[in-house]
Amino acid sequence: MAWWDGAGVEPLTPTVETSPAAHIAAIVIARSRLGVSQLRWCVCSQTRRPLADDAAAIAQPTHMLEKVADPPRRVRQQRSLTNNETQSHDMLSRMTTDRRPLPVLVAMLAAAALAGCGSAEPSEESASGKLQVVAAENFWGSIAAQLGGEKVAVHSIIVNPSTDPHSYEPTAEDARAMAVAQLAIVNGIGYDEWASRLLAANPSGGRTVLDVGKLLGYKQGDNPHQWYSPAHVHAVIDRIVADYDRMLPAGAGYFAERKRQFERVALARYTALIAQIRARYAGVPVGYSESIFQPLGEALGLRLLTPYSFAKAVAEGGEVSAQDKQTVDRQASAHEIKVWVLNSQNVTPDVQRVSELARAARIPVATVTETLSPASDSFEQWQVAELEGLQRALRQATGR
């Protein structure tokens, strides 16, 4: 399969050997490097045919383009490309240098082309009877895999600790994975809008979508980092198992046992640490670099002194107000906080400054990350390591 420009001259051939569906997906996730009028022809099985008339292609989805907005951009340390990202970049770098955000129009045209060119073949796991689960982020993916055991095959898209889920640009393989998922798990609440766009570009009546934000009753603008809320983690566990039971009724007893083992055994240390920290350190004043820590801090009973507007602005890549800068600087310099909790994956200049002030004041610093770190950890291993680090910092700060 190859893509021609509007004049039908130079073929734009993908560099990655994938299925026709994955080739279409590459166009779905392209950042509109081709203008609308150039996306005319799709060649399937060596037969050239028009993808869409220019005027119709432009007119049909015009009203939807107004809804597309640039996702928040945040500072990331050591931003690196995964193999899939590198391949996708190589494929798309041949088109043009225009770097506009992904338009709904391209997704609609690609979906139409997908119907004409044929869909991807079932995966090996699907053919073997395993339930195909795709999680936008690996913290939910780890939980889904442990609950599903041998009856499910779970693929997580965000796995690189250096990748920012807020502004992630999906690859062709990501689009293909979402297209064939029987259960898709997205965080929602504005956190991973790219995942929702992939699902919308390839709707399927047979696919179940678990949107964590909708499950919990959150709306756009609320704190999306609810995997840091112990109570909400258990709510998601309940829903995942309920979805498994409904989709694979014969495995209901199996999933119930997997849930029991996960909550009572795998999460035992996680649950115990939360109880211990809350019992010993409730009310201790702490500062935190961004809103990722708020749900956990509240569950632990800690007194969160950092203005939420500061933490939210850092998380969303917004401007921190002068008043908030003065407040967090004073809290660190004057030792008003006992511990500074730092998201080491998102260190903006403001966060760097406060961290330096905290260290100069000999305030212990505990670190958290947005996704599993290292990526090979399970959800519970990752969270336990962070809780143990926080416990050490609190012990050092308070002497108890």
N, C-alpha and C positions, 0 to 999 in steps of 0.2 A: 504494500500500500504506500502511496506517495501523495504529497500535497503540492499542487501547482499554484503559482501566483495568478493574479487576475488576468494577466495577458497570456497565460498558458505557456510560459517560456521555460523557466528554470524549475526543475522539480525540487521540492523541499523534502528530502527523504530522512525520516527519523534515524538516529544513530543507534537506537536501542532495538534489539530484536524482540519484539513482543507481539501479542495478538492484535488483530484489527481493533478490538475494543480498547486495548491499551493505547493504540495510536490515536484513537478518537479522544481518549482521556487526556493525552498530552495536549490536545488542542483545548479541551475543557479547562485545563489548569493554566494554560498560557496566559501571560499578562498582556494580552491583546497586542502582541508584537506585530500582527498583521492587521491592517485596517479592515473594516467590515467589507468594503467592496472587493478586497483581495481574496476573501474566503469563498471562492466560487466552486471549486472542483474537488471532489473526492474520488479517488480511483480505487475501485474494489475489484479484485480478481482481474486486473489489467483492463477493465472496462471503464472508460471515462464517461462520467455523467454529471450534470449540473447538481450541485448541492442545494442551491437556492437562488432564485432570482434576486438581483441586487436590491431592487426597490422593495420587494416583499420582505427580504431579510432585514432590511433597515426598518421598515415600518412596523412589522409585527410586534417586536418587543420594546419599542421606544419607551413606553410608559414605565417599563420595569427598570430601565437604566437609571432613573432618578433615585432608585432605592439603593444603589450600590455606593458604598462609601469606603474610603481608605480605612483599613483596620489600624488600631493604635500601634505606633512604632515605639519600641523601648530599647534602651541601651543594653547590650548584651556583651559580656566578656567572652572572648575566645569563641566567637560565632564560627562554627564549622559546618561544612556541607557533608551530608551523608552520601553514600554512593548513588542512591536514587536521585538525590537532589542534583548531584554533579551531572549525571546522565541527562536529566531533564533540562538542565541549563545548557548543556552542549547541543541538545536537540533544538532548543528554542533560539539559541544565539544566532542562528542563520537567518532569522526572519527580519527584524529591524531593530533599531536602538530605542524605539519608543517604549517607555516603561510605565504604562498606565496600569491601574488595578484591574483584576479579573472582572470582565463584564458578564452580566447575565446573558447577554446576546450570544456570546461565543458558546456558553454552555448549552443554550437552546439549540443552536445550529449543530453542535457536536452530538447532542442527543438524537436529533433527527437523522444525522449521518449514521449513528450507531445502529438505528433501526434498519437502515438500508444495507449496511455492511455486515450485519450479523453480530451476535453477542458473544462474549467470551465463553469458552467451554467450561463445564463444571470442574472445580478443582478436585485434586485427589482426595482431600478430606471430605468434601461434599459427596463424592461418589462412594466413599466408605461409610456414609451415614452419620458423620459427625456434624454437629450444628456449627455453622460458620458464623463466628462472632468477630466484629471489627470494633475496636475501641480507639477513639481519637487520641487518647493519652494513655500512657502505660500504667498510671496509678490505678485507673479503673480496669484496665486490661489485666493487670496482675490479679486483682480480686476476681474478675470474671473467670480467668483460667483456673484458679484454685477451686472455685465453686463448681465449675463444669467438669473438671477431671478429664477422664478419657472419652467422655461423650461430646466434648466440644473442641473446636480448633479456634484459638483466639489469636488475632493479629492486632498489635498495637501500632499506630502510626507514629506518634511522637515518642521516640525512645532516646534520642540524643540529649543528654543533660544541658548541652549548650544551645539547644533549639528553643526559640520563644514561641509557645503555642498561640499567643495572641496574634502574631503577625506571620505565622508559618505559611509558606506557599506550597501547596500539595503537589506531588509528582504524578506522573501518569500511572504509576503502580498504585498510588494511594487512591486515585479515582477508580481504578479497576477493582481494588479491594472493597471499596464502599459499594460499588455497583453489584457485587455478587454476595454481599453480606446478608445473612438471614436475620441477624440481630446486630444493630449498630448502636454503640454507646457513645454519646457525645456529652460533654460537660454542660454546654449551653451557657446562659446568662451573659452572652456576649464574649465568652472566653475563646471559643473555637468556631467562629462563624464560617470559616473556610470549610469545615466538615459539614455543616448544614447546607452550604451551597452545593457541595458535591452530591449530597443526597437529593437535593431538589432538582439537580440537573439530570438525575436518572431515577425517577420515582418508580416504586415497585409496591404493588398491593400485597405481596407476600413477605415484605420485610417489616420487622418490628424495630422501632427506634426508641431507645431509652434516652430521653433528654433529662439529665440529672436536675437541671434548674427547674424545669417544669414539674418534675416529680416532687421537688421540695417546695414549690410555690414561690420561687424567686423570679424576679423580673429584671429586664435590662437595666444596668446601673447598680444592681446589688452586688455584694461581694461574691465573685464567682468561685472562690477557692474553698469550696465546701468539702473537699476530701480531707481538709484539715479539721473538720468537725467530727469528733467521734460519733455523736448521735446520728449525723447524716450519713456517715459511712455505713452504719448498720441499716439505715433506711434503704440505701442503695443495694446492700446485700440482700435484703428482703425482696426488693423488686427484681433483681437479677434472677434469683431462684424462682420467683413466681413466673417470670418469663420463660425460664427453662422448663418448668413444669407444664406450662401451657403449650409450648412448642414441641416438647418431647414427653408426652404424658406417660409413656412406659418407663421413664426414668425418674419419676417423682420421688420414689423412696431413696434412690441413689443420691439425688440432689439434696434431699433433706439431711442425709447423713453427711454429705460433703459440707453443708452449711454448719451443722453441729460441730464437726471437727475443726472447721476454720475459725469459728467464733470462740470455741472453748480451748482449743489447743494452739493454733497458729497465732491467734490474737491475744493469747494469755498474757504474755509479757507486756505488750502494748497497753492492754487494759489495766494491768497492775501498776505500771509506771504512771499512767494518768491519775489513778487514785492516790498514789504515794505523793506525787508532786502537789496535787490539790490539797491533800491533808496537811502537808508540811509548809508549803510556800504560798498558800492563798493570801492575797492582799499585798504581796511584794510588788513594788512598782518597777515596771520594765518598759523599755522603749523597743520599737520594732521598725524595721526599714520599709516594709510595705505590707499591704493588707492581707497577704497570704497567711500571716501568722495570727490574725485577729480571731478566727474561729477557734483555733487551738488555745490561744491565750485565755479567751473567755471560758472555755471548758475547764481549764486548769485553775480558774479563779484568780489569776494574776491581775494586778491593776495596770491596765494599759494606758500609759501617760501620753504617748505620741498622739498628736492630733490625727484623727482618721483622715482628714483631708490631705495631710502630708503623705500618709501611707497609700492612699488611693491614687494620688497624682503620680507617685513613683511607679506603682503597679501598672498604670495605664499610659505611661509615657507623657503625662501632662506637665504643665508648669507648676512648680511649687511656689506658693505665695511667700512674700517676704516675711510676713508675720509667722508663718509656719516654720520657716528657716530659723528665725530668731528663737522660736520656742524650743525646737529640738536641739539647737546648739546649746541653749542655756541648760536644758535638762541634762545634757551630757557633761558640760563643763562644771556645773554646780553639783554634780553627783546626785541629782534628783531621781535618777533611775539607778537601779541596782544591777541590771543586766541589759545589754543591748542585743537584740535578736536580729541577725542580718541574713537576708536572702542573698547568698553568695552568687546566684546566677543573674542578678540584676543590680549591679553596682553603678549607680549614676554618680555624677560629681557631687550632688547633695548627700547621697548616702556615704560616699567615700569620706567626705568632710566630717560627717557626724561620727563615723566609725573611728576616724583618727582622733577626734576629740574624746571619744569614749576610752580608747586605749591610753591616751595621755592621762586621763583621770583614773586609770587602773580599774575601769569597769569591765567585768568579764563579758566576753562576746560569745554568743551561741549562734550557730549557723543553721539555716534551713535551706531547702532547695525546692524548686517548683515541681520537678518531676523526679522519678527514681534516680538516685545517685549513690553508687554507680548503677548503671542501667541494668546490670545483672541481678540486683537486689529484688526481693519480693516487696510488696507494699509494706508488710509488717516489719521486715528487716530494716527497711529505710526509715520508717517512722520510729522504731525502737532506737536506732542509732541517734536520731535527732533528739528524742526525749531524754536519752541518757546524757547527751551533750548539754542539754538545757538544765538537767538536774545537777550536773557538775558545776555549771556556771552559777546556779542559784545557791549551791552549797558554799562555793567560794565567796560569793557576795555577802551571804548572811552568816556564815560560820555555823550553820546548823543542817 
